[in-house]
């Protein structure tokens, strides 16, 4: 299972114009990231994709490489810069993920890709979130309040897998745009939920 017939075409019809229109913005952001935080400009990280196969997810870098006296990276909160926080708040850091969609690693709509190390923690039911390509945004991000826990988000991911349709994807895109324009904090990124050991957090 990988969504509905035409989902990939739907992704491309929207993604290609977005990449063309946002390419000047991404160029400016890339220059600013280079000036304010140095290299690399793009943060690359392996995430589980369709059927849990790993892929390299792309984002604009938002943190420095600051270390302590022993050479260990500082906590994320101490490495993120004001500019990086702005990138996250506006979701501009995720613009490179449209390249992932173009390549077929991701879809516009789907469960957000988490970390590879969490795969072993999923129950068989929760692992069904990988029956579709991961998305830039998803049903779990636009439904419910911002205090939802992991179990609720995974439940919404599975609901999306079972009800995935063109109409639902259009609805999620509309809700995502509305959220970005109104700065509604109900759409949070997975890093704001923190890490977990199991799904009890």
C-alpha positions as CSV (number, residue, x, y, z in Angstrom):
1,X,0.0,0.0,0.0
2,X,1.3,3.5,-0.8
3,X,-1.6,5.9,-0.6
4,X,-4.1,6.2,-3.4
5,X,-3.8,6.1,-7.2
6,X,-2.3,9.3,-8.4
7,X,-0.8,10.4,-5.1
8,X,2.7,10.5,-6.6
9,X,1.4,12.6,-9.5
10,X,-0.3,14.9,-7.0
11,X,3.0,15.3,-5.2
12,X,4.8,16.3,-8.4
13,X,2.2,18.7,-9.7
14,X,2.5,20.7,-6.5
15,X,6.2,20.2,-5.7
16,X,7.7,21.2,-9.0
17,X,6.0,24.7,-9.1
18,X,6.9,25.2,-5.4
19,X,10.5,24.4,-6.0
20,X,10.6,26.8,-8.9
21,X,8.9,29.6,-7.0
22,X,10.9,29.2,-3.8
23,X,14.3,28.7,-5.4
24,X,15.2,32.4,-4.9
25,X,14.1,32.2,-1.3
26,X,16.1,29.0,-0.7
27,X,19.2,30.7,-2.3
28,X,18.9,33.6,0.1
29,X,18.4,31.3,3.1
30,X,21.4,29.2,2.1
31,X,23.6,32.3,2.0
32,X,22.3,33.4,5.4
33,X,22.9,30.0,6.9
34,X,26.4,30.0,5.5
35,X,27.1,33.4,6.9
36,X,25.5,32.9,10.3
37,X,26.4,29.3,11.1
38,X,29.0,28.2,8.5
39,X,29.1,24.9,6.7
40,X,27.3,22.6,6.0
41,X,24.3,24.6,4.9
42,X,22.1,21.6,4.6
43,X,21.5,19.2,7.5
44,X,21.3,15.6,6.3
45,X,19.9,12.9,8.5
46,X,18.8,9.3,7.9
47,X,15.1,8.7,8.5
48,X,12.8,5.7,7.9
49,X,10.8,6.0,4.7
50,X,8.3,3.8,2.8
51,X,8.4,0.3,4.3
52,X,11.0,1.6,6.9
53,X,13.7,1.8,4.2
54,X,16.2,4.5,5.2
55,X,16.6,7.7,3.2
56,X,18.5,11.0,3.7
57,X,16.2,13.8,4.8
58,X,17.2,17.3,3.9
59,X,16.7,20.5,6.1
60,X,18.4,23.8,6.4
61,X,20.8,23.8,9.2
62,X,19.6,25.5,12.4
63,X,22.3,24.7,15.0
64,X,26.0,25.3,15.4
65,X,28.6,22.7,16.1
66,X,29.5,24.2,19.6
67,X,31.1,21.7,21.9
68,X,32.0,21.5,25.6
69,X,35.6,21.3,26.9
70,X,35.7,17.6,26.2
71,X,34.7,18.0,22.6
72,X,31.1,16.8,23.0
73,X,28.3,18.6,21.3
74,X,26.3,20.8,23.5
75,X,22.6,20.2,24.1
76,X,20.4,21.3,21.2
77,X,19.0,24.2,23.2
78,X,22.5,25.6,23.5
79,X,23.4,25.2,19.9
80,X,20.3,26.6,18.1
81,X,20.8,30.2,17.1
82,X,18.1,32.9,17.0
83,X,18.2,32.7,13.2
84,X,17.8,28.9,13.4
85,X,14.9,29.2,15.8
86,X,13.3,31.6,13.3
87,X,13.8,29.1,10.5
88,X,12.1,26.4,12.6
89,X,9.2,28.7,13.6
90,X,8.5,29.7,10.0
91,X,9.1,26.1,8.8
92,X,11.6,27.6,6.2
93,X,14.1,25.0,7.5
94,X,12.0,22.3,5.8
95,X,12.0,23.8,2.3
96,X,14.7,21.4,1.1
97,X,12.4,18.5,1.9
98,X,10.5,19.4,-1.3
99,X,13.7,17.9,-3.0
100,X,13.0,14.7,-1.1
101,X,9.5,14.7,-2.4
102,X,10.8,15.3,-6.0
103,X,13.1,12.4,-5.6
104,X,10.3,10.1,-4.3
105,X,11.8,9.7,-0.8
106,X,8.8,11.6,0.8
107,X,5.3,12.7,0.0
108,X,3.8,16.1,0.6
109,X,1.4,14.5,3.1
110,X,2.1,11.6,5.4
111,X,3.4,10.7,8.8
112,X,6.4,12.7,9.8
113,X,9.6,10.7,9.6
114,X,11.2,10.1,13.0
115,X,14.6,8.7,13.9
116,X,16.0,5.3,12.7
117,X,16.8,4.3,16.3
118,X,13.1,4.4,17.2
119,X,12.1,1.7,14.7
120,X,12.7,-1.1,17.2
121,X,10.3,0.6,19.6
122,X,7.2,0.5,17.4
123,X,4.5,-2.1,17.9
124,X,3.3,-3.9,14.8
125,X,0.3,-1.6,14.6
126,X,2.4,1.6,15.1
127,X,4.9,0.4,12.4
128,X,2.0,0.6,9.9
129,X,2.7,4.4,9.7
130,X,5.5,3.3,7.2
131,X,3.0,1.8,4.8
132,X,3.0,5.2,3.1
133,X,5.8,7.6,2.3
134,X,6.6,10.0,5.1
135,X,5.3,13.6,4.6
136,X,6.4,17.2,5.0
137,X,3.1,17.6,6.9
138,X,0.5,15.2,8.0
139,X,-2.8,14.5,9.7
140,X,-1.2,14.3,13.2
141,X,0.3,17.8,12.7
142,X,-2.9,19.6,11.7
143,X,-5.5,17.8,14.0
144,X,-5.8,18.1,17.7
145,X,-4.2,20.4,20.2
146,X,-0.5,21.0,20.7
147,X,-0.3,19.0,23.9
148,X,-1.0,15.6,22.2
149,X,1.3,12.8,23.2
150,X,3.1,10.2,21.1
151,X,0.4,7.6,21.3
152,X,-2.3,10.1,20.0
153,X,0.0,11.2,17.2
154,X,0.7,7.6,16.1
155,X,-3.0,6.8,16.3
156,X,-3.6,9.7,13.9
157,X,-0.8,8.5,11.6
158,X,-2.4,5.1,11.4
159,X,-5.8,6.7,10.8
160,X,-4.3,8.6,7.9
161,X,-2.8,5.4,6.4
162,X,-6.3,3.8,6.5
163,X,-8.2,6.8,5.1
164,X,-5.6,8.3,2.8
165,X,-7.3,10.0,-0.2
166,X,-7.0,12.9,-2.6
167,X,-9.7,14.9,-0.7
168,X,-8.0,14.3,2.7
169,X,-4.6,15.4,1.3
170,X,-6.2,18.6,0.0
171,X,-7.7,19.2,3.4
172,X,-4.4,18.7,5.2
173,X,-2.7,21.1,2.8
174,X,-5.3,23.7,3.4
175,X,-5.0,23.3,7.2
176,X,-1.2,23.4,7.0
177,X,-1.3,26.7,5.0
178,X,-3.9,28.1,7.4
179,X,-1.7,27.2,10.4
180,X,1.5,28.7,8.9
181,X,-0.3,31.9,8.0
182,X,-1.9,32.3,11.4
183,X,1.1,31.1,13.3
184,X,-1.1,28.6,15.1
185,X,1.1,26.6,17.4
186,X,-1.1,23.5,17.1
187,X,1.3,22.3,14.3
188,X,4.4,21.4,16.2
189,X,7.6,19.7,15.0
190,X,8.5,16.3,16.4
191,X,11.6,17.7,18.2
192,X,9.3,19.7,20.5
193,X,7.8,16.5,21.9
194,X,11.2,15.4,23.1
195,X,12.7,12.0,22.9
196,X,11.0,9.0,24.4
197,X,11.8,5.5,25.6
198,X,8.8,3.6,24.4
199,X,5.7,5.7,23.8
200,X,4.9,6.5,27.4
201,X,6.2,10.1,27.4
